[in-house]
Amino acid sequence: MIETGRYLIGVAGASGFGSKSTADEVTENCDLRSTTAIITGATSGIGAETARVLAKRGARLVFPARNVKAAEEAKGRIVSEFPEAEIVVMELDLSSISSVRGFVAGFESLHLPLNLLM
């Protein structure tokens, strides 16, 4: 109970991070240049911030998106901040098994590793 309270008020735990730690702080010493991450929800909220920070650390990103236009706009925002960012936008509608299969086939055709799925 005490540990939960400490976490909620932002006291750092054994890792050195707490609930008030930012993605920038947590990844400060990470070199992700050999990492490929598929990030669902990268167009807004926590997904967009996760994508921004992973791009900052050098990760190659794949944005699966039902709304490709919104994903391209998110990509543009990140590339404007980090011009070296490598981001691939791919159409994906998780409510359609044929779309999921098409996404998987398209991703496999890129011959990239998959290190993170978020």
Buried (B, 14 or more C-beta within 10 A) or exposed (E): EEEEEBBEEEEEEEEEEBEEBEBEEEBEEBEBEEBBBBBBBBBEEEBBBBBBBBBBBBBBBBBBBBEBEBBBEBBEEBBEEBEEBBBBBBBBBEEEEEBBEBBEEBBEEEEBEEEBEB
